[in-house]
Amino acid sequence: MTLASCALAGCPASTPPPAPVSTSDVVPASSLFERHLRAVGGQRAVESMASATLHFAIAYPDRGVEGTGRLELASTPAKLVLDLAGIGHIERTYEDSWSTDVHFDAHLARHYTNARTIGRAELDGIVVWEVEATGPTGPVTLAFDKSGGELIALRGEVDTPDGKQTTSSRFADYTDFGGIRCARRITQRTGDSVQVIELRSIDREKTPVK
């Protein structure tokens, strides 16, 4: 599931682009979006995230900073809490709907419009389908694992105080967290800045038994 990266860093967030392989037998972007949803557990599993709190370790290797955090999706608005060594306690809320959409994995077509598959490529030894689309922050290229169906990478550009910069996210080690499959490790790069998230656990509020 890509929700952690989207909510924590404002998806998308650089790995080198995949090398082109082939454009034959192209799978439509809409089908790739549906395959990703099935790969992470389906609509029902995604809906279970509405009451979830994600716990993770976080590191900024380029700054030598590490810490822990949690993302409280049930809060209104959603709340991010970080405790960083040498920096301290940080809290932030998210108002924009796309970055905290708890059904993000089911709503790829909503958040990435004008999507079209441009062909196959290879990324870190994995054959992927690449999709070009317009995302919440502008043009983006998405890479879906051709075998498993999961979204494993994003790349594009974002406007920063230092001007437009290349940005990318790499999602690895998809793991089952009680019925929902999420990327356990997320590496995000914007310019020279790097952020690494290691998802540790997902807690869900339990509905009282009547």
Secondary structure, 3 states (H helix, E strand, C coil): CCHHHHHHHCCCCCCCCCEEEECCCCCCHHHHHHHHHHHCCCHHHHHHHHHEEEEEEEEECCCCEEEEEEEECCCCCEEEEEEECCCEEEEEEECCCCCCCCCHHHCHHHHCEEEEEEEEEEECCEEEEEEEEEECCEEEEEEEECCCCCEEEEEEEEEECCEEEEEEEEEEEEEECCCCEEEEEEEEEECCEEEEEEEEEEEECCCCCC
